[in-house]
């Protein structure tokens, strides 16, 4: 038994370490490209299809990055894609979910009166079904004509659906398991955005350029939109990854509302960074004080156990 416990601990260590490393790589590249997108300016000397450029200095070298309007006239032999960071983060995350909640302690972390009749395997299948259904609902929503024409209401609807999901899961799972499964849903949405929307749309742009067809801007627009979604999801999901250490949040009777509040704070702070990158920081001066007040309110709420 001691051997099996030690083996489980080391598997947990390796998978968790992998998850953190790949997550840092993914979030780092996401932050970098969103920053870069805001720094492009039209080149002083116009060049064919070049929409903007940015000059950077780092590590003792100078770099000029160009952005083309939809696609360049000719593609290079080697084109770098950014997808495996997302893929390995999700794979390691699902493995970690299995190691901690489906296998660890016999699945006791999932034990809850509402799921007790399902057993460990049934509860695991239920949680995986929740993740799959959540992605389907999100994807169908954002592929609808309504969402395309009403981005802000669709964003509000997405947030409300996630809050409803958190409320539901905290009622049928152990509290911290519910938090982690909300994180798994968000992480799956982010990964599926990359692999099922962003990469296929980019590949269509690449193929059309190589085949001499006119690239369609709608593919680039949709990919950029889902990338922006992922950008705002990052800070809330980072909190969920760290939440195990803060029982005052997931252990509270209003744990789902506390999670919703912290998600708003994280997304708001991410918005401040985005505005700052675009040189529009004055538009978001109210957000940081509002975030501080929100944190103070959440602290007060956690005092009332």
Phi and psi in degrees as a GROMACS rama.xvg file:
@    title "Ramachandran Plot"
@    xaxis  label "Phi"
@    yaxis  label "Psi"
@TYPE xy
-61.0367  -39.3944  UNK-2
-63.1324  -45.6457  UNK-3
-65.1713  -38.2286  UNK-4
-64.5463  -42.7724  UNK-5
-65.7732  -40.2535  UNK-6
-62.1382  -44.3985  UNK-7
-61.9712  -40.2009  UNK-8
-63.2691  -41.3454  UNK-9
-72.3118  -34.4577  UNK-10
-63.2818  -44.5616  UNK-11
-57.0561  -46.6994  UNK-12
-58.6069  -49.893  UNK-13
-65.88  -44.8989  UNK-14
-67.1723  -42.1186  UNK-15
-65.6143  -42.0789  UNK-16
-61.4117  -45.3418  UNK-17
-59.8202  -42.2173  UNK-18
-62.2275  -43.3157  UNK-19
-66.5267  -43.1649  UNK-20
-62.9333  -49.4614  UNK-21
-68.6742  -33.7547  UNK-22
-63.9005  -40.8582  UNK-23
-62.0489  -43.9581  UNK-24
-61.6991  -42.1305  UNK-25
-68.8668  -50.3347  UNK-26
-64.2183  -38.2075  UNK-27
-61.6286  -44.8804  UNK-28
-67.2889  -35.7366  UNK-29
-62.7573  -47.3296  UNK-30
-61.4482  -42.3882  UNK-31
-63.1734  -47.2069  UNK-32
-70.5355  -33.4146  UNK-33
-68.7682  -35.8448  UNK-34
-65.2076  -46.2931  UNK-35
-61.1002  -40.3363  UNK-36
-57.5686  -33.7615  UNK-37
-83.2092  -8.83596  UNK-38
-103.001  -3.5266  UNK-39
-70.47  135.371  UNK-40
-129.755  152.09  UNK-41
-57.4469  137.454  UNK-42
-64.4406  145.849  UNK-43
-60.7838  -39.3212  UNK-44
-108.427  111.194  UNK-45
-55.6748  137.71  UNK-46
-127.651  153.913  UNK-47
-54.2614  115.642  UNK-48
66.0022  5.61083  UNK-49
-79.5368  115.043  UNK-50
-83.5156  -35.1099  UNK-51
-164.139  166.347  UNK-52
-143.981  158.977  UNK-53
-142.367  136.3  UNK-54
-102.115  135.277  UNK-55
-132.399  152.119  UNK-56
-128.556  130.555  UNK-57
-161.939  138.134  UNK-58
59.4165  31.2614  UNK-59
83.5185  9.17221  UNK-60
-131.378  158.728  UNK-61
-107.828  142.735  UNK-62
-133.733  141.13  UNK-63
-119.603  118.234  UNK-64
-106.027  129.264  UNK-65
-110.513  144.965  UNK-66
-117.413  128.278  UNK-67
-93.2188  150.37  UNK-68
-72.2462  102.247  UNK-69
69.8748  -62.156  UNK-70
-157.507  154.308  UNK-71
-76.5789  164.286  UNK-72
-61.376  -38.904  UNK-73
-135.854  137.241  UNK-74
-88.6277  146.556  UNK-75
-74.9653  168.846  UNK-76
-66.2632  -38.189  UNK-77
-114.437  123.923  UNK-78
-124.402  123.038  UNK-79
-86.3615  130.186  UNK-80
-109.202  150.502  UNK-81
-118.929  89.9065  UNK-82
-139.587  -30.7047  UNK-83
-70.8836  -26.0139  UNK-84
-58.4688  -45.755  UNK-85
-67.4359  -43.788  UNK-86
-61.5028  -47.9131  UNK-87
-72.7194  -28.9048  UNK-88
-64.3061  -42.7683  UNK-89
-68.9587  -45.3168  UNK-90
-59.8034  -48.0197  UNK-91
-65.9203  -33.089  UNK-92
-65.7384  -43.4854  UNK-93
-66.3424  -39.0187  UNK-94
-62.9845  -40.6109  UNK-95
-65.2696  -38.635  UNK-96
-58.9296  -42.127  UNK-97
-68.8177  -43.9587  UNK-98
-63.2894  -42.9764  UNK-99
-84.1803  -45.6361  UNK-100
-102.646  -28.8665  UNK-101
-94.8875  -29.8732  UNK-102
-109.484  -43.8304  UNK-103
-57.9698  131.484  UNK-104
54.4414  31.8536  UNK-105
66.0876  23.831  UNK-106
79.7114  16.6894  UNK-107
-64.5447  -23.8829  UNK-108
-65.8107  -24.8117  UNK-109
-88.8881  -9.69008  UNK-110
-63.9008  127.236  UNK-111
-158.587  144.606  UNK-112
-50.5373  -35.8575  UNK-113
-69.4596  -22.213  UNK-114
-113.778  -0.897061  UNK-115
-59.3795  -33.2641  UNK-116
-72.4606  -16.636  UNK-117
-80.5878  -24.246  UNK-118
77.1296  174.891  UNK-119
-62.64  -46.9751  UNK-120
-65.9931  -43.5642  UNK-121
-63.0062  -40.8134  UNK-122
-65.3957  -38.6376  UNK-123
-64.2643  -43.9931  UNK-124
-64.7715  -37.3779  UNK-125
-61.1071  -45.6525  UNK-126
-65.435  -38.6648  UNK-127
-66.062  -36.3081  UNK-128
-65.5551  -38.9406  UNK-129
-59.998  -42.5581  UNK-130
-63.2837  -46.2172  UNK-131
-65.0212  -44.2162  UNK-132
-65.3833  -38.1546  UNK-133
-62.151  -43.9359  UNK-134
-61.8447  -43.3693  UNK-135
-60.6734  -44.8015  UNK-136
-63.2939  -46.5218  UNK-137
-59.2526  -48.4982  UNK-138
-64.5656  -42.7728  UNK-139
-63.5958  -39.5424  UNK-140
-59.9494  -48.6842  UNK-141
-83.1424  -4.34542  UNK-142
-95.8136  -3.53905  UNK-143
-78.5912  153.307  UNK-144
-64.6197  -31.835  UNK-145
-62.4708  -46.1474  UNK-146
-65.4856  -38.1314  UNK-147
-63.9599  -34.0335  UNK-148
-90.6615  -15.6703  UNK-149
-135.197  70.001  UNK-150
-61.41  -43.7021  UNK-151
-67.0806  -48.9039  UNK-152
-59.9826  -36.2832  UNK-153
-66.4535  -37.0218  UNK-154
-64.2869  -44.0922  UNK-155
-62.0655  -40.3716  UNK-156
-64.7633  -40.0885  UNK-157
-61.5767  -44.264  UNK-158
-62.6042  -45.1177  UNK-159
-63.4952  -37.1388  UNK-160
-65.6705  -38.4676  UNK-161
-68.2768  -38.0201  UNK-162
-64.3714  -43.0464  UNK-163
-61.1389  -39.1535  UNK-164
-63.2372  -44.6441  UNK-165
-61.0435  -42.7347  UNK-166
-61.4982  -43.4594  UNK-167
-64.8478  -48.1574  UNK-168
-67.1641  -36.0758  UNK-169
-68.8356  -14.0015  UNK-170
-91.4561  -13.9127  UNK-171
-124.523  -3.39707  UNK-172
-129.19  163.705  UNK-173
-58.1904  141.277  UNK-174
-51.1014  -50.7242  UNK-175
-71.2013  -31.5688  UNK-176
-60.6306  -37.9538  UNK-177
-63.2759  -44.8337  UNK-178
-57.7376  -49.2211  UNK-179
-63.1126  -35.6146  UNK-180
-72.3283  -32.1245  UNK-181
-62.5982  -42.0942  UNK-182
-62.0465  -38.9489  UNK-183
-64.259  -37.8798  UNK-184
-63.9713  -48.1808  UNK-185
-63.3324  -43.3292  UNK-186
-62.555  -37.9816  UNK-187
-66.8153  -41.7934  UNK-188
-59.5043  -45.5342  UNK-189
-63.1774  -44.7704  UNK-190
-67.4843  -43.2162  UNK-191
-65.6637  -33.5557  UNK-192
-57.3644  -41.7847  UNK-193
-69.4161  -51.6836  UNK-194
-82.2668  -26.0874  UNK-195
-108.564  -13.8058  UNK-196
-123.358  -59.9894  UNK-197
-65.2744  -53.6468  UNK-198
-64.4112  -47.8325  UNK-199
-58.9492  -39.4001  UNK-200
-66.9314  -39.9193  UNK-201
-65.8023  -37.7953  UNK-202
-64.8821  -35.7591  UNK-203
-63.0452  -40.3576  UNK-204
-64.6812  -40.5254  UNK-205
-65.0202  -46.8819  UNK-206
-63.3966  -42.9145  UNK-207
-64.2431  -35.6968  UNK-208
-68.1115  -44.8374  UNK-209
-66.9937  -30.9065  UNK-210
-89.7144  0.09392  UNK-211
79.8019  13.1571  UNK-212
-88.3982  154.446  UNK-213
-72.3934  120.088  UNK-214
-63.2118  140.269  UNK-215
-94.2434  125.982  UNK-216
-63.0014  -27.2985  UNK-217
-61.8401  -30.6732  UNK-218
-68.5001  -42.8128  UNK-219
-65.8648  -39.271  UNK-220
-64.2784  -44.4474  UNK-221
-66.0304  -41.2658  UNK-222
-63.1625  -42.9918  UNK-223
-64.3355  -37.1635  UNK-224
-66.1437  -44.8402  UNK-225
-67.387  -34.4821  UNK-226
-62.3449  -37.4316  UNK-227
-66.6419  -38.9073  UNK-228
-56.3823  -48.9953  UNK-229
-59.4509  -36.7339  UNK-230
-60.2146  -41.3858  UNK-231
-80.2524  -19.5112  UNK-232
-76.7541  -20.0764  UNK-233
-60.7606  -51.3306  UNK-234
-67.8962  -40.048  UNK-235
-58.8363  -40.224  UNK-236
-73.7741  -29.2622  UNK-237
-64.005  -40.5804  UNK-238
-60.1575  -44.6803  UNK-239
-60.7521  -38.1347  UNK-240
-61.9959  -31.2521  UNK-241
-94.8277  -6.67049  UNK-242
-66.137  -18.8579  UNK-243
-55.1314  -29.849  UNK-244
-80.4637  -4.53446  UNK-245
-127.427  77.3794  UNK-246
-64.8044  -19.4879  UNK-247
-65.5537  -17.0232  UNK-248
-92.1634  -64.1578  UNK-249
-74.7384  -18.6063  UNK-250
-87.1047  -1.32311  UNK-251
-83.4861  154.739  UNK-252
-62.1162  -29.0886  UNK-253
-103.303  37.175  UNK-254
-57.5304  -38.0405  UNK-255
-65.9994  -37.3839  UNK-256
-72.4561  -35.5951  UNK-257
-64.4828  -42.0014  UNK-258
-61.6459  -42.3172  UNK-259
-61.5698  -42.8305  UNK-260
-63.76  -44.1579  UNK-261
-66.7665  -33.5799  UNK-262
-63.8761  -41.183  UNK-263
-62.7612  -41.6301  UNK-264
-61.7797  -46.8582  UNK-265
-61.5209  -46.3085  UNK-266
-65.1793  -36.3763  UNK-267
-64.4466  -42.9816  UNK-268
-64.6339  -39.8919  UNK-269
-60.4187  -37.7167  UNK-270
-65.7272  -36.6307  UNK-271
-61.028  -44.9318  UNK-272
-60.9159  -41.7774  UNK-273
-63.8095  -42.4544  UNK-274
-65.3953  -40.6234  UNK-275
-61.3874  -42.8062  UNK-276
-60.5888  -30.9933  UNK-277
-89.7909  3.23502  UNK-278
73.6302  24.0219  UNK-279
-119.398  34.4298  UNK-280
-60.4199  -29.7213  UNK-281
-60.8873  -27.7503  UNK-282
-69.6013  -21.6971  UNK-283
-114.233  19.5104  UNK-284
-61.3296  -28.4849  UNK-285
-76.9053  -17.9976  UNK-286
-69.8888  -44.855  UNK-287
-63.5125  -45.9468  UNK-288
-60.6537  -38.6073  UNK-289
-64.4096  -38.4575  UNK-290
-65.069  -39.7072  UNK-291
-63.5249  -42.5103  UNK-292
-64.0652  -41.9996  UNK-293
-62.1034  -41.4252  UNK-294
-63.8765  -39.0165  UNK-295
-64.1721  -40.9815  UNK-296
-64.382  -43.7468  UNK-297
-64.247  -37.2138  UNK-298
-61.3239  -44.2275  UNK-299
-61.7298  -41.5256  UNK-300
-61.8423  -41.063  UNK-301
-70.0548  -16.9673  UNK-302
-70.1437  -27.493  UNK-303
-93.5492  75.6157  UNK-304
